[in-house]
Amino acid sequence: MTEGTGHRASIATALTLSLVLRLQEARKIRKMAPVFDNKEILVVFVLGGPGAGKGTQCAMLVAEYGFAHLSAGDLLRIEQQREGSEYAPIIQEHIKEGKIVPMEIVLKLMQESMKRSIENGHTKFLIDGFPREMEQAVKFDAESQPSDLRVGFCIVFDVPGGKTSSKADRRGKTSGREDDNEESIKKRFQTFVQTSMPVIDHYSSKGKVVQVDSSGTVDQIYSDIKMALDSQLATRTSSHTAPATPAAILSAVVEEAVPDTRSLKPILPGETPKPRNLY
């Protein structure tokens, strides 16, 4: 490491500590107020190593199911490029080194984006690249309660053999992204394995993991995800449906048997009544 590189790293570390402390203090001031109060929100996490095809599959799921799609990586890259962002130097340094950006920054960007989407009427979220470590998962759950936000399940893109996929190798040569060079991709994959597996194990123990073989074609992968997703959503819907009470059943029977006369119009003088099938 050169003297200049070491100096920049020291500055980035100092900035990171300063911002993290300020964000932590802000949480104390607002007494950890729930972020998503009084909203029934479904969250589906999407996890997988670099180049697993998460973005492509998420776009297809959004088109068919109407999810609001949030990408932790995209949020960080946008913030990194935003003029005047105090987080930009920290994000840039961590992404370049293949390290996880401090939880406080990721969580703040994620929550702000979710709140904007909720204000626009979205209640189903597909969040990819998050949570990357157990601390993020625990903090996200803690700050989302006691709202009606529920982590439905976690889609995990698995690459057989435990190696970076050929998709990642190809993307490293063609994407043009600074963090898509071969060395960075390998670092990011190693970081994913080391930090995200505890998160996957955590949700797996709750029966909330859908594992997908990401080595197939785009259509094959989507077919597998869709089948698992439909099954999970059906299970969730049935578990949230209250059993019908005798009064509710009787009300439904009466409503079906008795014709609704509100739409009937009076017969005016000179008009010929038309036969009407009321039942």
Backbone as numpy.savetxt, mean C-alpha at the origin, in Angstrom:
# Nx Ny Nz CAx CAy CAz Cx Cy Cz
37.48 5.12 1.14 36.63 6.32 1.14 37.51 7.56 1.14
37.27 8.46 0.20 38.06 9.68 0.12 37.63 10.64 1.21
38.48 11.69 1.40 38.17 12.68 2.44 36.87 13.41 2.12
36.67 13.73 0.81 35.44 14.42 0.41 34.21 13.57 0.64
34.32 12.28 0.30 33.19 11.37 0.49 32.86 11.22 1.96
33.91 11.09 2.79 33.70 10.97 4.23 33.05 12.20 4.81
33.44 13.37 4.31 32.85 14.62 4.79 31.37 14.69 4.45
31.03 14.30 3.20 29.62 14.32 2.79 28.80 13.34 3.61
29.38 12.17 3.90 28.68 11.17 4.70 28.43 11.68 6.10
29.40 12.40 6.66 29.25 12.96 8.01 28.14 14.00 8.04
28.09 14.84 7.00 27.03 15.86 6.91 25.67 15.20 6.80
25.58 14.15 5.96 24.30 13.45 5.77 23.85 12.81 7.07
24.80 12.22 7.82 24.47 11.60 9.10 23.95 12.62 10.09
24.61 13.78 10.13 24.19 14.85 11.05 22.80 15.35 10.69
22.53 15.53 9.40 21.21 15.97 8.95 20.14 14.94 9.30
20.49 13.66 9.11 19.55 12.59 9.43 19.16 12.62 10.89
20.15 12.71 11.77 19.87 12.72 13.21 19.03 13.92 13.59
19.33 15.08 13.01 18.59 16.30 13.32 17.13 16.18 12.92
16.89 15.69 11.69 15.51 15.59 11.21 14.73 14.52 11.95
15.37 13.40 12.24 14.71 12.32 12.97 14.27 12.81 14.35
15.15 13.55 15.03 14.80 14.08 16.36 13.63 15.05 16.27
13.61 15.88 15.23 12.52 16.84 15.08 11.20 16.14 14.79
11.23 15.10 13.96 10.01 14.36 13.66 9.50 13.62 14.88
10.43 13.07 15.67 10.03 12.39 16.90 9.40 13.37 17.88
9.95 14.57 17.97 9.42 15.58 18.87 8.02 16.03 18.42
7.83 16.11 17.11 6.51 16.50 16.58 5.46 15.48 16.98
5.84 14.20 16.99 4.89 13.16 17.39 4.50 13.31 18.86
5.47 13.66 19.70 5.17 13.84 21.12 4.21 15.00 21.32
4.39 16.07 20.55 3.55 17.26 20.68 2.10 16.93 20.36
1.89 16.14 19.30 0.51 15.83 18.94 0.00 14.58 19.66
0.82 14.08 20.62 0.43 12.97 21.49 0.01 11.73 20.70
0.73 11.47 19.63 0.51 10.29 18.82 -0.94 10.16 18.37
-1.56 11.25 17.99 -2.96 11.23 17.55 -3.10 10.30 16.35
-4.17 9.48 16.30 -4.37 8.58 15.17 -4.43 9.37 13.86
-3.85 8.81 12.83 -3.75 9.52 11.56 -5.00 9.36 10.71
-5.64 8.22 10.81 -6.76 7.92 9.91 -8.04 7.64 10.69
-8.41 8.51 11.59 -9.61 8.31 12.41 -10.88 8.20 11.57
-11.78 7.34 12.07 -13.14 7.25 11.53 -13.19 6.94 10.04
-12.27 6.15 9.58 -12.29 5.73 8.19 -12.13 4.21 8.13
-12.94 3.57 7.27 -12.77 2.14 7.05 -11.87 1.97 5.84
-10.63 1.60 6.09 -9.62 1.60 5.04 -8.97 0.22 4.95
-8.83 -0.27 3.73 -8.14 -1.53 3.49 -6.77 -1.24 2.92
-5.75 -1.85 3.51 -4.38 -1.69 3.03 -3.82 -3.05 2.62
-3.28 -3.10 1.42 -2.58 -4.30 0.94 -1.13 -3.91 0.69
-0.21 -4.52 1.42 1.21 -4.26 1.22 1.74 -5.14 0.09
2.70 -4.61 -0.65 3.35 -5.37 -1.72 4.86 -5.31 -1.49
5.47 -6.47 -1.29 6.90 -6.53 -1.00 7.61 -7.43 -2.00
8.85 -7.10 -2.29 9.66 -7.91 -3.18 10.97 -7.20 -3.47
11.95 -7.94 -3.91 13.25 -7.35 -4.19 13.21 -6.46 -5.43
14.31 -5.75 -5.71 14.38 -4.88 -6.88 14.20 -5.67 -8.17
13.39 -5.13 -9.08 13.20 -5.78 -10.37 12.26 -6.96 -10.35
11.48 -7.12 -9.25 10.56 -8.25 -9.16 9.30 -8.03 -9.99
9.09 -6.82 -10.47 7.90 -6.54 -11.28 6.73 -5.99 -10.49
7.00 -5.46 -9.29 5.92 -4.96 -8.43 5.14 -3.83 -9.10
5.86 -2.89 -9.70 5.21 -1.73 -10.30 4.25 -2.11 -11.41
4.67 -3.02 -12.28 3.82 -3.46 -13.39 2.55 -4.11 -12.88
2.70 -5.02 -11.92 1.54 -5.73 -11.38 0.62 -4.80 -10.61
1.19 -3.85 -9.89 0.37 -2.89 -9.14 -0.48 -2.05 -10.09
0.10 -1.65 -11.22 -0.65 -0.86 -12.20 -1.84 -1.64 -12.73
-1.66 -2.94 -12.95 -2.74 -3.78 -13.45 -3.82 -3.97 -12.38
-3.41 -4.11 -11.13 -4.38 -4.26 -10.04 -5.18 -2.98 -9.83
-4.52 -1.85 -9.96 -5.20 -0.55 -9.82 -6.28 -0.41 -10.89
-5.94 -0.79 -12.12 -6.88 -0.66 -13.23 -8.12 -1.53 -13.04
-7.93 -2.72 -12.46 -9.07 -3.65 -12.32 -9.83 -3.49 -11.02
-9.13 -3.17 -9.92 -9.78 -3.17 -8.61 -10.00 -1.76 -8.03
-9.42 -0.75 -8.65 -9.63 0.60 -8.17 -8.85 0.98 -6.93
-7.74 0.30 -6.67 -6.89 0.67 -5.54 -6.24 2.03 -5.79
-5.93 2.72 -4.72 -5.00 3.85 -4.80 -3.61 3.27 -4.59
-2.71 3.50 -5.53 -1.39 2.89 -5.48 -0.36 3.86 -4.93
0.29 3.47 -3.86 1.37 4.28 -3.29 2.66 3.46 -3.32
3.70 4.05 -3.87 5.00 3.39 -3.91 5.96 4.15 -3.01
6.49 3.47 -2.01 7.44 4.12 -1.10 8.63 4.66 -1.87
9.11 3.88 -2.84 10.25 4.32 -3.64 9.95 5.57 -4.44
8.75 5.60 -5.06 8.37 6.78 -5.85 8.22 8.01 -4.97
7.61 7.84 -3.79 7.44 8.97 -2.88 8.79 9.55 -2.47
9.75 8.66 -2.23 11.09 9.11 -1.83 11.80 9.82 -2.99
11.65 9.29 -4.20 12.31 9.91 -5.35 11.70 11.28 -5.66
10.38 11.39 -5.52 9.72 12.68 -5.75 10.18 13.70 -4.71
10.25 13.26 -3.46 10.69 14.16 -2.39 12.15 14.55 -2.58
12.94 13.62 -3.08 14.36 13.88 -3.32 14.54 14.98 -4.36
13.62 15.04 -5.33 13.73 16.02 -6.42 12.97 17.31 -6.12
12.18 17.32 -5.04 11.39 18.51 -4.72 12.30 19.64 -4.27
12.13 20.78 -4.90 12.98 21.94 -4.59 12.77 22.39 -3.15
13.86 22.55 -2.43 13.79 23.02 -1.05 13.52 21.95 -0.02
13.48 20.67 -0.44 13.20 19.59 0.51 14.36 19.41 1.48
14.04 19.42 2.76 15.09 19.20 3.76 15.45 17.72 3.87
14.59 16.86 3.31 14.87 15.42 3.36 15.75 14.96 2.19
15.83 15.76 1.12 16.47 15.33 -0.12 17.90 14.79 0.06
18.80 15.50 0.78 20.17 14.98 0.92 20.22 13.63 1.62
19.37 13.45 2.61 19.35 12.19 3.36 18.84 11.06 2.47
17.75 11.32 1.76 17.18 10.30 0.87 18.19 9.90 -0.20
18.84 10.89 -0.80 19.80 10.63 -1.86 20.95 9.75 -1.37
21.47 10.07 -0.21 22.60 9.31 0.33 22.22 7.87 0.64
21.04 7.67 1.23 20.61 6.32 1.61 20.29 5.47 0.38
19.61 6.05 -0.61 19.28 5.30 -1.81 20.54 4.90 -2.57
21.48 5.83 -2.65 22.73 5.56 -3.36 23.49 4.40 -2.72
23.44 4.33 -1.39 24.16 3.28 -0.66 23.33 2.00 -0.51
22.09 2.02 -1.04 21.24 0.83 -0.92 20.72 0.61 0.48
20.69 1.67 1.29 20.23 1.57 2.67 18.78 2.02 2.80
18.14 1.61 3.89 16.76 2.01 4.14 16.74 3.44 4.66
15.90 4.27 4.04 15.74 5.66 4.49 15.12 5.65 5.88
15.54 6.56 6.77 15.01 6.58 8.14 13.48 6.49 8.18
13.01 5.66 9.10 11.58 5.36 9.21 10.72 6.60 9.33
11.18 7.58 10.11 10.38 8.78 10.35 10.06 9.52 9.05
11.03 9.55 8.13 10.82 10.23 6.85 9.85 9.45 5.98
10.08 8.14 5.86 9.21 7.29 5.03 7.78 7.34 5.53
7.61 7.20 6.84 6.27 7.17 7.43 5.54 8.49 7.22
6.26 9.59 7.37 5.63 10.90 7.19 5.15 11.08 5.75
5.99 10.74 4.79 5.60 10.86 3.38 4.43 9.95 3.05
4.45 8.73 3.60 3.39 7.76 3.33 2.06 8.24 3.90
2.08 8.71 5.14 0.84 9.16 5.78 0.26 10.38 5.09
1.11 11.31 4.69 0.62 12.51 4.00 -0.04 12.14 2.68
0.57 11.20 1.96 0.01 10.78 0.68 -1.31 10.05 0.87
-1.40 9.21 1.90 -2.64 8.49 2.17 -3.75 9.45 2.56
-3.43 10.45 3.37 -4.46 11.41 3.79 -5.01 12.17 2.59
-4.14 12.54 1.65 -4.61 13.23 0.45 -5.53 12.33 -0.37
-5.17 11.05 -0.47 -5.99 10.11 -1.23 -7.34 9.88 -0.56
-7.33 9.79 0.77 -8.58 9.60 1.51 -9.51 10.79 1.31
-8.94 11.98 1.31 -9.74 13.19 1.07 -10.37 13.18 -0.32
-9.75 12.45 -1.25 -10.29 12.33 -2.60 -11.20 11.12 -2.76
-11.52 10.47 -1.63 -12.51 9.39 -1.66 -11.96 7.98 -1.72
-10.65 7.80 -1.69 -10.08 6.45 -1.76 -10.10 5.78 -0.38
-10.46 4.49 -0.35 -10.44 3.74 0.91 -9.71 2.40 0.76
-9.20 2.11 -0.43 -8.44 0.87 -0.65 -7.05 1.25 -1.17
-6.03 0.78 -0.47 -4.66 1.17 -0.81 -3.79 -0.04 -1.13
-3.03 0.10 -2.20 -2.01 -0.86 -2.58 -0.68 -0.16 -2.35
0.07 -0.60 -1.35 1.30 0.10 -0.97 2.50 -0.80 -1.23
3.34 -0.43 -2.18 4.48 -1.30 -2.47 5.79 -0.70 -1.96
6.66 -1.61 -1.53 7.95 -1.19 -0.97 7.86 -0.74 0.47
6.79 -1.09 1.15 6.59 -0.69 2.54 5.64 -1.69 3.19
5.90 -2.08 4.47 7.03 -1.71 5.32 8.26 -2.55 4.98
9.42 -1.90 5.02 10.67 -2.57 4.68 11.32 -3.23 5.88
10.89 -2.89 7.08 11.46 -3.49 8.29 10.39 -3.51 9.37
10.60 -4.34 10.40 9.60 -4.54 11.43 9.22 -3.25 12.13
10.19 -2.39 12.37 9.91 -1.15 13.09 8.91 -0.30 12.31
9.02 -0.30 10.99 8.07 0.45 10.16 6.67 -0.15 10.28
6.57 -1.47 10.26 5.27 -2.14 10.36 4.61 -1.85 11.69
5.38 -1.95 12.77 4.84 -1.71 14.11 4.39 -0.26 14.26
5.22 0.68 13.79 4.89 2.10 13.92 3.68 2.47 13.07
3.58 1.90 11.87 2.44 2.18 11.00 1.15 1.72 11.66
1.16 0.52 12.22 -0.03 0.00 12.91 -0.39 0.86 14.11
0.63 1.25 14.89 0.39 2.01 16.11 -0.21 3.38 15.81
0.27 4.04 14.77 -0.20 5.39 14.47 -1.50 5.40 13.68
-1.95 4.22 13.25 -3.19 4.14 12.48 -4.38 3.77 13.36
-4.14 3.43 14.60 -5.21 3.03 15.50 -5.61 4.21 16.37
-6.88 4.27 16.87 -7.92 3.23 16.75 -8.86 3.47 15.58
-8.36 3.77 14.42 -9.21 3.96 13.25 -9.66 2.60 12.73
-10.42 2.62 11.64 -10.88 1.38 11.03 -9.93 0.91 9.95
-8.68 1.41 9.96 -7.69 0.95 9.00 -7.28 -0.48 9.34
-7.26 -1.32 8.33 -6.87 -2.70 8.53 -5.86 -3.11 7.46
-4.78 -3.76 7.91 -3.85 -4.35 6.96 -4.48 -5.68 6.54
-5.03 -5.71 5.32 -5.71 -6.91 4.88 -4.76 -8.07 4.71
-3.73 -7.87 3.90 -2.73 -8.91 3.69 -1.53 -8.32 2.97
-0.55 -9.16 2.73 0.72 -8.71 2.15 1.06 -9.61 0.96
1.18 -9.02 -0.22 1.59 -9.77 -1.41 3.11 -9.75 -1.47
3.71 -10.93 -1.51 5.18 -11.03 -1.52 5.64 -11.62 -2.85
6.45 -10.86 -3.58 7.01 -11.33 -4.84 8.28 -12.11 -4.53
8.23 -13.41 -4.79 9.34 -14.28 -4.44 10.14 -14.63 -5.69
11.46 -14.51 -5.60 12.34 -14.92 -6.69 13.01 -16.23 -6.29
12.63 -17.37 -6.91 13.21 -18.66 -6.55 14.73 -18.63 -6.64
15.37 -19.28 -5.68 16.83 -19.37 -5.70 17.50 -18.31 -4.87
16.73 -17.31 -4.40 17.29 -16.29 -3.51 18.28 -15.37 -4.18
18.14 -15.16 -5.50 19.07 -14.28 -6.21 18.29 -13.15 -6.87
19.01 -12.11 -7.26 18.34 -11.04 -8.01 17.85 -11.61 -9.33
16.70 -11.16 -9.78 16.10 -11.70 -10.99 16.76 -11.13 -12.24
16.52 -11.82 -13.37 17.03 -11.32 -14.64 16.36 -10.00 -14.99
15.11 -9.80 -14.49 14.42 -8.52 -14.72 15.21 -7.38 -14.09
15.72 -7.62 -12.89 16.50 -6.58 -12.21 17.78 -6.29 -12.97
18.41 -7.35 -13.48 19.65 -7.16 -14.23 19.40 -6.35 -15.50
18.29 -6.66 -16.19 17.97 -5.92 -17.41 17.63 -4.47 -17.10
16.87 -4.26 -16.00 16.47 -2.90 -15.66 17.69 -2.06 -15.30
18.68 -2.69 -14.67 19.88 -1.96 -14.29 20.61 -1.39 -15.50
20.40 -2.03 -16.67 21.09 -1.57 -17.87 20.27 -0.57 -18.68
18.96 -0.53 -18.43 18.10 0.26 -19.32 17.30 1.37 -18.66
17.12 1.35 -17.33 16.18 2.29 -16.71 16.70 3.72 -16.66
18.03 3.88 -16.53 18.58 5.22 -16.42 18.52 5.79 -15.03
17.93 5.06 -14.08 17.85 5.54 -12.71 19.20 5.40 -12.02
19.53 6.39 -11.20 20.82 6.40 -10.52 21.01 5.18 -9.63
19.90 4.72 -9.01 20.00 3.59 -8.08 19.76 2.26 -8.77
19.73 2.23 -10.11 19.53 0.98 -10.84 20.81 0.47 -11.49
21.97 0.85 -10.93 23.21 0.24 -11.42 23.38 -1.11 -10.72
24.24 -1.95 -11.29 24.37 -3.33 -10.83 24.74 -3.41 -9.35
25.68 -2.59 -8.92 26.13 -2.64 -7.52 25.00 -2.23 -6.57
24.27 -1.18 -6.93 23.19 -0.71 -6.08 22.07 -1.74 -5.99
21.75 -2.40 -7.11 20.70 -3.41 -7.12 21.05 -4.56 -6.18
22.31 -4.99 -6.22 22.74 -6.08 -5.34 22.64 -5.67 -3.87
23.04 -4.43 -3.57 22.94 -3.94 -2.20 21.49 -3.89 -1.74
20.61 -3.40 -2.63 19.20 -3.28 -2.29 18.57 -4.65 -2.08
18.99 -5.64 -2.89 18.44 -6.98 -2.73 18.89 -7.58 -1.40
20.17 -7.40 -1.06 20.67 -7.91 0.22 19.96 -7.24 1.39
19.73 -5.93 1.27 19.01 -5.20 2.31 17.59 -5.73 2.45
16.94 -6.00 1.30 15.57 -6.53 1.33 15.51 -7.86 2.08
16.43 -8.76 1.76 16.44 -10.07 2.40 16.66 -9.94 3.91
17.60 -9.09 4.29 17.95 -8.96 5.71 16.87 -8.28 6.54
16.21 -7.27 5.97 15.29 -6.46 6.77 13.81 -6.80 6.57
13.45 -7.27 5.38 12.03 -7.48 5.09 11.53 -8.87 5.47
12.41 -9.85 5.59 11.96 -11.19 5.95 11.26 -11.23 7.30
11.74 -10.51 8.33 10.98 -10.49 9.59 9.57 -9.93 9.42
9.41 -8.95 8.54 8.08 -8.38 8.26 7.19 -9.45 7.62
7.74 -10.15 6.64 6.99 -11.21 5.96 6.61 -12.32 6.93
7.56 -12.72 7.79 7.28 -13.75 8.79 6.19 -13.29 9.75
6.21 -12.00 10.10 5.22 -11.43 11.02 3.81 -11.56 10.45
3.63 -11.15 9.20 2.30 -11.23 8.59 1.93 -12.66 8.22
2.94 -13.48 7.92 2.67 -14.89 7.62 2.10 -15.61 8.84
2.61 -15.26 10.03 2.11 -15.88 11.26 0.65 -15.53 11.52
0.18 -14.44 10.90 -1.22 -14.02 11.04 -2.07 -14.49 9.87
-1.46 -15.30 8.99 -2.20 -15.78 7.82 -2.49 -14.70 6.80
-1.62 -13.69 6.73 -1.88 -12.54 5.86 -0.85 -12.38 4.74
-0.25 -13.48 4.31 0.75 -13.39 3.24 0.29 -14.17 2.02
0.34 -13.52 0.87 0.09 -14.16 -0.42 1.42 -14.17 -1.16
1.99 -15.36 -1.35 3.32 -15.46 -1.96 3.17 -15.72 -3.46
3.92 -14.98 -4.26 3.81 -15.06 -5.72 5.18 -15.34 -6.33
5.23 -16.32 -7.24 6.47 -16.61 -7.97 6.62 -15.56 -9.07
7.60 -14.68 -8.92 7.74 -13.56 -9.86 8.65 -13.89 -11.04
8.97 -15.18 -11.22 9.86 -15.54 -12.33 9.08 -15.83 -13.62
7.73 -15.84 -13.55 6.92 -16.11 -14.73 6.72 -14.88 -15.59
5.83 -15.02 -16.58 5.51 -13.89 -17.44 4.60 -12.93 -16.69
4.44 -11.73 -17.23 3.58 -10.73 -16.60 2.16 -11.26 -16.43
1.63 -11.91 -17.48 0.25 -12.43 -17.43 0.12 -13.58 -16.44
1.13 -14.45 -16.39 1.09 -15.57 -15.44 1.09 -15.06 -14.00
1.96 -14.09 -13.74 2.06 -13.53 -12.39 0.75 -12.86 -12.01
0.17 -12.10 -12.94 -1.07 -11.38 -12.63 -2.22 -12.36 -12.37
-2.26 -13.43 -13.14 -3.30 -14.44 -12.94 -3.22 -15.04 -11.54
-2.00 -15.33 -11.09 -1.80 -15.89 -9.74 -2.22 -14.89 -8.67
-1.82 -13.63 -8.87 -2.16 -12.59 -7.88 -3.67 -12.39 -7.83
-4.31 -12.34 -8.98 -5.75 -12.08 -9.05 -6.53 -13.19 -8.35
-6.12 -14.44 -8.57 -6.79 -15.56 -7.93 -6.68 -15.46 -6.41
-5.47 -15.17 -5.93 -5.25 -15.06 -4.48 -5.97 -13.84 -3.92
-5.95 -12.74 -4.66 -6.58 -11.50 -4.20 -8.09 -11.67 -4.08
-8.71 -12.28 -5.09 -10.16 -12.51 -5.06 -10.54 -13.37 -3.86
-9.71 -14.38 -3.59 -9.98 -15.26 -2.45 -9.87 -14.50 -1.14
-8.84 -13.67 -1.01 -8.64 -12.90 0.22 -9.75 -11.87 0.42
-10.14 -11.18 -0.64 -11.19 -10.17 -0.53 -12.53 -10.81 -0.20
-12.80 -11.99 -0.76 -14.05 -12.69 -0.46 -14.09 -13.11 1.00
-12.95 -13.59 1.51 -12.87 -13.99 2.92 -13.07 -12.80 3.82
-12.44 -11.68 3.45 -12.56 -10.47 4.27 -13.99 -9.96 4.29
-14.67 -9.97 3.11 -16.04 -9.48 3.03 -16.97 -10.32 3.87
-16.82 -11.66 3.79 -17.71 -12.54 4.55 -17.48 -12.40 6.04
-16.23 -12.15 6.45 -15.94 -12.02 7.88 -16.44 -10.71 8.45
-16.69 -9.71 7.56 -17.17 -8.41 8.02 -18.68 -8.25 7.86
-19.36 -9.29 7.34 -20.80 -9.22 7.12 -21.53 -9.75 8.34
-22.34 -8.92 8.96 -23.08 -9.33 10.15 -24.19 -10.29 9.77
-24.47 -11.33 10.61 -25.56 -12.26 10.32 -26.90 -11.54 10.32
-27.80 -11.97 9.43 -29.11 -11.34 9.34 -29.96 -11.70 10.55
-30.59 -10.71 11.14 -31.47 -10.92 12.28 -32.86 -11.27 11.77
-33.71 -11.92 12.62 -35.08 -12.23 12.19 -35.83 -10.99 11.72
-35.63 -9.85 12.42 -36.32 -8.62 12.04 -35.89 -8.15 10.66
-34.57 -8.29 10.38 -34.07 -7.86 9.07 -34.61 -8.75 7.96
-34.69 -10.07 8.24 -35.23 -11.00 7.25 -36.70 -10.69 6.96
-37.50 -10.46 8.05 -38.91 -10.13 7.89 -39.09 -8.85 7.09
-38.26 -7.84 7.39 -38.34 -6.57 6.68 -38.07 -6.75 5.19
-37.09 -7.59 4.87 -36.75 -7.83 3.47 -37.89 -8.54 2.75
-38.53 -9.51 3.44 -39.64 -10.24 2.84 -40.81 -9.31 2.56
-41.14 -8.46 3.56 -42.25 -7.53 3.41 -41.98 -6.55 2.27
-40.73 -6.05 2.21 -40.37 -5.07 1.18 -40.50 -5.66 -0.21
-40.17 -6.96 -0.33 -40.25 -7.61 -1.63 -41.70 -7.91 -2.01
-42.54 -8.25 -0.99 -43.91 -8.66 -1.27 -44.84 -7.49 -1.52
-44.62 -6.36 -0.85 -45.52 -5.22 -0.96 -45.03 -4.30 -2.07
-45.88 -3.97 -3.03 -45.44 -3.10 -4.13 -45.16 -1.70 -3.65
-44.20 -1.06 -4.29 -43.86 0.32 -3.99 -44.76 1.23 -4.83
-45.70 1.91 -4.17 -46.68 2.74 -4.89 -46.22 4.18 -5.06
-45.03 4.48 -4.59 -44.58 5.87 -4.66 -44.38 6.34 -6.09
-44.12 5.40 -6.99 -43.87 5.79 -8.38 -45.15 5.87 -9.20
-46.32 5.48 -8.59 -47.57 5.51 -9.33 -48.05 6.95 -9.50
-48.58 7.27 -10.68 -49.08 8.61 -10.96 -50.61 8.60 -10.99
-51.26 9.68 -10.54 -52.72 9.72 -10.59 -53.22 9.74 -12.03
-54.40 9.13 -12.23 -55.00 9.12 -13.57 -55.80 10.39 -13.74
-55.45 11.18 -14.70 -56.11 12.46 -14.94 -57.39 12.25 -15.74
-58.34 13.21 -15.62 -59.59 13.10 -16.38 -59.31 12.95 -17.87
-60.03 12.00 -18.49 -59.87 11.78 -19.92 -58.81 10.76 -20.29
-57.97 10.34 -19.29 -56.91 9.35 -19.56 -57.46 7.94 -19.43
-56.91 7.03 -20.20 -57.28 5.62 -20.10 -56.29 4.91 -19.21
-56.76 4.28 -18.14 -55.83 3.57 -17.25 -55.08 2.49 -18.02
-53.78 2.38 -17.76 -52.97 1.34 -18.39 -52.74 0.21 -17.40
-52.85 -1.03 -17.86 -52.62 -2.15 -16.94 -51.19 -2.08 -16.40
-51.02 -2.44 -15.15 -49.70 -2.34 -14.52 -49.45 -3.59 -13.70
-48.34 -4.22 -13.93 -47.99 -5.42 -13.18 -47.31 -5.02 -11.88
-48.12 -4.93 -10.82 -47.57 -4.47 -9.55 -46.72 -5.54 -8.88
-46.95 -6.78 -9.21 -46.25 -7.86 -8.53 -45.34 -8.61 -9.49
